[in-house]
């Protein structure tokens, strides 16, 4: 009696890759197993995966400037142990849980260099806004 088995390894774009084991005249059984694996694999649908472009922050260097003592936008108030420009505080707008925070880090040494740190519900991990108009995650 011949016996055989085919194990589906992976399916990519309608092509199924299988591994077959057989005894004696099991080549036919192996081919049958691969055919069945291919047939049943077509019932499996890949999840709908979409790519979401990262959104840009609502501020850029042109909005913030290089003077940390100047209120960056209406509604922001300085909170900290020192005056603006001392590096001991941040500009804060809104209530806890939905607030925006801007921290001027204009004396940061290379390789990062001068920037503003920004945090908000849309950027919970924070980003850095640079003088050349770019930004990056912290």
Backbone bond lengths (Angstrom), bond angles and torsions (degrees), N, CA, C in turn:
res aa  C-N    CA-C-N  psi(-1)  N-CA   C-N-CA  omega(-1)  CA-C   N-CA-C  phi
1 X - - - 1.452 - - 1.526 108.92 -
2 X 1.303 116.62 129.61 1.458 121.15 179.91 1.514 109.00 -90.90
3 X 1.308 115.37 144.53 1.459 119.34 177.08 1.532 108.83 -140.61
4 X 1.271 115.74 157.26 1.454 120.35 -179.79 1.515 110.25 -165.74
5 X 1.297 115.43 163.23 1.454 120.08 179.17 1.529 108.13 -147.68
6 X 1.305 116.50 145.08 1.466 122.04 175.06 1.514 107.67 -122.58
7 X 1.286 115.68 133.31 1.462 121.45 179.72 1.520 107.72 -115.70
8 X 1.321 115.35 123.34 1.463 119.22 177.99 1.520 108.31 -73.05
9 X 1.315 116.16 127.32 1.459 121.65 178.79 1.526 110.38 -92.90
10 X 1.319 117.11 -49.73 1.460 120.27 -177.92 1.520 110.03 -163.18
11 X 1.330 115.91 154.88 1.445 122.16 175.44 1.519 107.81 -125.47
12 X 1.332 115.65 125.33 1.459 121.34 179.12 1.514 108.68 -129.45
13 X 1.315 116.70 118.79 1.457 121.11 175.39 1.512 114.02 53.23
14 X 1.325 118.17 38.23 1.457 121.73 177.43 1.518 113.95 89.37
15 X 1.323 117.54 -5.26 1.456 121.09 176.78 1.516 109.14 -101.21
16 X 1.307 116.43 129.59 1.456 121.30 -179.65 1.517 109.80 -107.45
17 X 1.303 115.17 132.48 1.452 121.38 176.50 1.524 106.85 -106.76
18 X 1.312 116.37 126.86 1.453 120.33 -175.37 1.516 109.81 -131.66
19 X 1.303 114.05 159.12 1.452 122.26 176.72 1.519 106.90 -117.59
20 X 1.313 117.12 128.39 1.470 119.61 -176.29 1.510 112.48 -119.71
21 X 1.317 114.70 144.53 1.457 122.60 174.25 1.518 107.02 -123.99
22 X 1.294 116.86 141.41 1.462 118.14 -179.64 1.518 110.20 -147.10
23 X 1.330 113.45 157.14 1.455 122.66 173.68 1.508 107.76 -122.97
24 X 1.277 116.65 141.78 1.463 123.16 176.64 1.509 110.39 52.53
25 X 1.331 118.58 -118.02 1.457 122.85 -176.07 1.521 110.54 -94.63
26 X 1.337 117.58 44.16 1.456 121.52 -175.14 1.511 114.56 -83.57
27 X 1.327 118.89 5.66 1.461 120.73 -179.13 1.520 110.95 -60.19
28 X 1.321 116.94 -40.93 1.468 120.53 178.33 1.514 111.46 -64.70
29 X 1.332 115.60 -40.86 1.462 119.11 178.64 1.527 110.91 -66.50
30 X 1.331 115.91 -37.44 1.452 119.45 179.22 1.529 110.42 -64.56
31 X 1.323 116.52 -43.64 1.460 120.48 178.05 1.524 110.24 -62.95
32 X 1.318 116.22 -40.07 1.464 120.56 178.29 1.527 110.32 -63.49
33 X 1.332 116.41 -42.61 1.468 120.44 178.98 1.509 112.03 -62.99
34 X 1.343 116.78 -41.47 1.471 120.02 177.60 1.524 110.90 -64.30
35 X 1.336 116.14 -39.75 1.465 120.31 178.71 1.524 110.62 -63.74
36 X 1.326 117.30 -42.25 1.464 120.53 179.03 1.533 111.10 -65.58
37 X 1.342 115.83 -40.96 1.463 119.03 178.38 1.521 110.65 -61.98
38 X 1.329 116.57 -40.81 1.460 121.22 178.17 1.522 110.86 -64.49
39 X 1.334 116.43 -43.74 1.465 121.44 -179.38 1.527 110.37 -61.10
40 X 1.319 117.44 -47.35 1.461 120.77 -177.26 1.526 112.15 -74.09
41 X 1.314 117.46 -27.62 1.466 120.44 179.60 1.518 111.41 -66.41
42 X 1.323 117.66 -25.45 1.454 120.26 -179.68 1.521 112.23 -71.09
43 X 1.329 116.89 -14.63 1.457 120.71 176.93 1.531 111.89 -80.20
44 X 1.316 116.32 -15.11 1.456 120.86 -177.13 1.523 108.57 -87.96
45 X 1.296 116.13 125.98 1.461 121.62 -179.95 1.531 108.97 -106.59
46 X 1.309 116.30 137.18 1.462 120.70 175.97 1.521 108.76 -72.18
47 X 1.337 117.36 146.63 1.465 119.20 177.58 1.520 110.53 -63.51
48 X 1.320 114.57 150.80 1.459 120.15 179.07 1.526 108.38 -77.20
49 X 1.317 116.16 101.62 1.447 121.65 -178.05 1.526 108.09 -103.77
50 X 1.310 115.62 127.54 1.461 118.91 178.53 1.520 109.07 -122.85
51 X 1.303 116.30 151.26 1.451 122.75 179.19 1.515 108.39 -101.07
52 X 1.300 115.82 125.62 1.451 120.65 179.09 1.530 108.33 -104.86
53 X 1.310 115.37 122.07 1.459 120.09 178.42 1.524 108.67 -64.49
54 X 1.320 116.57 137.98 1.468 118.01 177.21 1.525 110.31 -65.38
55 X 1.313 115.71 139.30 1.456 118.45 179.72 1.524 109.67 -81.83
56 X 1.289 114.97 155.11 1.458 120.82 178.49 1.516 109.41 -85.73
57 X 1.316 116.79 151.19 1.466 118.89 177.25 1.530 109.95 -68.85
58 X 1.333 116.87 157.74 1.470 119.77 -178.18 1.530 113.62 -75.86
59 X 1.338 117.71 -6.69 1.462 121.31 -179.22 1.522 109.39 -126.58
60 X 1.329 115.34 151.06 1.462 120.17 171.17 1.534 107.32 -130.89
61 X 1.322 116.41 179.97 1.462 120.06 -176.20 1.530 111.38 -60.01
62 X 1.318 116.53 -34.28 1.462 119.95 178.92 1.522 112.05 -61.69
63 X 1.327 116.86 -33.49 1.469 121.32 177.63 1.526 111.16 -75.07
64 X 1.335 116.40 -36.68 1.462 121.08 -170.93 1.518 113.39 -90.88
65 X 1.319 117.09 -41.42 1.454 121.30 177.84 1.519 113.90 74.35
66 X 1.310 114.84 -173.80 1.461 120.53 -175.38 1.528 113.27 -110.57
67 X 1.336 117.28 15.44 1.468 121.05 176.04 1.523 108.35 -113.61
68 X 1.333 117.98 103.77 1.459 120.64 -176.87 1.524 114.06 -68.25
69 X 1.326 117.54 -12.37 1.461 121.05 -179.88 1.524 112.51 -82.45
70 X 1.346 116.82 -11.93 1.462 120.93 -178.99 1.530 109.19 -90.42
71 X 1.328 115.48 128.72 1.463 121.11 178.08 1.532 108.89 -57.06
72 X 1.352 117.96 123.71 1.462 119.88 -174.11 1.522 115.03 -68.10
73 X 1.318 118.03 -28.16 1.466 121.88 -179.10 1.518 107.42 -165.64
74 X 1.324 117.36 160.17 1.462 119.38 -179.97 1.526 109.71 -63.53
75 X 1.306 115.20 144.13 1.461 121.07 179.93 1.518 113.88 95.85
76 X 1.330 117.69 -16.34 1.467 120.59 177.91 1.521 109.36 -82.73
77 X 1.332 115.77 140.66 1.455 120.26 172.74 1.527 108.37 -131.71
78 X 1.324 115.23 147.85 1.461 120.74 -178.13 1.526 109.42 -78.31
79 X 1.340 115.89 130.66 1.461 121.38 175.67 1.516 107.68 -131.10
80 X 1.324 115.06 126.62 1.453 119.20 179.13 1.508 112.18 166.01
81 X 1.330 115.48 -177.26 1.463 121.55 -178.51 1.512 112.30 -89.89
82 X 1.311 116.84 -11.42 1.457 120.04 179.22 1.513 110.01 -130.45
83 X 1.318 115.43 172.85 1.456 120.69 177.78 1.526 109.88 -75.05
84 X 1.345 117.48 159.99 1.464 119.43 176.20 1.525 110.68 -54.24
85 X 1.304 115.52 136.97 1.454 120.82 -179.14 1.518 113.41 100.08
86 X 1.334 117.06 -13.36 1.467 119.88 179.63 1.528 111.67 -86.98
87 X 1.324 117.51 -13.33 1.464 120.50 -176.95 1.514 112.80 81.90
88 X 1.342 116.73 9.06 1.463 120.34 -177.60 1.521 110.56 -115.38
89 X 1.323 115.39 59.76 1.447 120.61 179.06 1.514 110.96 160.58
90 X 1.321 115.01 -178.60 1.470 121.49 -178.92 1.520 109.61 -146.07
91 X 1.316 114.71 159.11 1.457 121.16 170.59 1.528 107.23 -85.32
92 X 1.332 117.46 128.71 1.465 122.23 -174.34 1.522 109.26 -128.38
93 X 1.335 115.14 138.94 1.469 121.82 178.23 1.521 108.35 -135.06
94 X 1.333 117.11 130.48 1.454 121.64 176.67 1.518 112.83 95.59
95 X 1.310 114.10 -178.12 1.461 121.66 -177.66 1.522 110.35 -98.15
96 X 1.313 115.64 158.69 1.463 121.76 179.35 1.527 110.22 -52.90
97 X 1.320 116.16 133.62 1.460 121.85 -178.22 1.516 112.91 97.65
98 X 1.331 116.42 -25.38 1.462 119.31 178.06 1.527 110.57 -134.82
99 X 1.328 115.88 20.76 1.452 118.23 -174.69 1.519 113.03 -90.10
100 X 1.326 112.54 157.35 1.457 122.05 173.58 1.526 106.85 -107.11
101 X 1.327 115.78 140.43 1.458 120.99 -179.97 1.526 108.97 -129.57
102 X 1.307 115.78 129.24 1.469 122.55 175.47 1.519 108.63 -121.19
103 X 1.317 115.74 122.64 1.454 121.32 178.61 1.528 109.10 -118.46
104 X 1.344 117.45 117.07 1.465 119.36 179.01 1.527 110.43 -78.06
105 X 1.322 117.08 117.11 1.458 122.86 177.51 1.530 107.52 -117.95
106 X 1.321 114.73 62.78 1.456 121.42 -169.64 1.526 114.01 -82.31
107 X 1.316 117.62 -9.21 1.466 121.18 178.79 1.526 111.45 -109.05
108 X 1.312 117.36 18.64 1.464 120.85 -178.09 1.531 110.13 -65.77
109 X 1.313 115.83 135.43 1.465 120.63 -177.59 1.531 111.54 -75.52
110 X 1.337 116.90 160.00 1.463 120.62 175.52 1.533 109.99 -63.12
111 X 1.260 119.96 153.60 1.461 127.06 13.05 1.527 113.91 -86.53
112 X 1.325 119.18 -10.40 1.471 119.67 -177.94 1.523 110.51 -73.90
113 X 1.303 117.69 -49.82 1.453 121.27 178.34 1.522 113.33 78.85
114 X 1.343 117.05 -176.89 1.465 121.34 -177.41 1.523 111.89 -62.49
115 X 1.326 115.27 141.06 1.465 120.90 179.67 1.525 109.63 -167.26
116 X 1.307 115.53 169.10 1.463 123.36 170.22 1.527 106.85 -109.83
117 X 1.340 117.27 133.12 1.462 121.42 171.28 1.522 107.65 -88.41
118 X 1.330 115.43 137.37 1.465 120.68 -179.64 1.520 109.03 -131.72
119 X 1.335 116.21 132.51 1.466 122.68 174.51 1.516 108.69 -132.36
120 X 1.329 115.32 144.47 1.461 122.22 177.14 1.524 107.06 -162.33
121 X 1.341 118.21 174.23 1.465 118.89 175.63 1.532 112.83 -58.14
122 X 1.340 117.73 -29.66 1.466 120.71 177.87 1.527 112.36 -78.19
123 X 1.327 117.42 -20.86 1.463 123.25 179.97 1.532 108.97 -132.14
124 X 1.337 117.49 65.08 1.468 120.11 -173.71 1.527 114.25 -64.42
125 X 1.310 117.91 -27.72 1.465 120.90 178.82 1.525 111.31 -84.28
126 X 1.308 117.25 -13.82 1.456 122.40 178.59 1.518 112.98 89.92
127 X 1.319 113.95 153.22 1.471 121.25 176.72 1.522 108.11 -134.45
128 X 1.331 115.28 167.52 1.460 122.30 174.37 1.521 108.36 -116.24
129 X 1.324 116.05 132.98 1.462 122.31 178.73 1.522 107.36 -109.80
130 X 1.341 116.15 123.67 1.463 122.33 -172.09 1.533 112.57 -105.39
131 X 1.343 116.93 158.96 1.471 121.11 -179.47 1.524 114.48 -61.80
132 X 1.332 118.37 -25.83 1.467 120.26 -177.81 1.523 112.33 -82.16
133 X 1.332 118.03 7.46 1.463 121.59 177.17 1.511 114.50 91.98
134 X 1.330 118.33 -0.98 1.457 120.92 179.45 1.520 110.30 -96.06
135 X 1.317 115.40 168.65 1.458 122.29 174.75 1.523 107.95 -146.09
136 X 1.341 115.50 158.23 1.464 120.15 178.76 1.522 109.22 -150.18
137 X 1.338 116.43 154.80 1.469 119.34 174.63 1.537 109.93 -62.84
138 X 1.325 116.01 151.11 1.471 119.99 177.35 1.507 109.72 -74.63
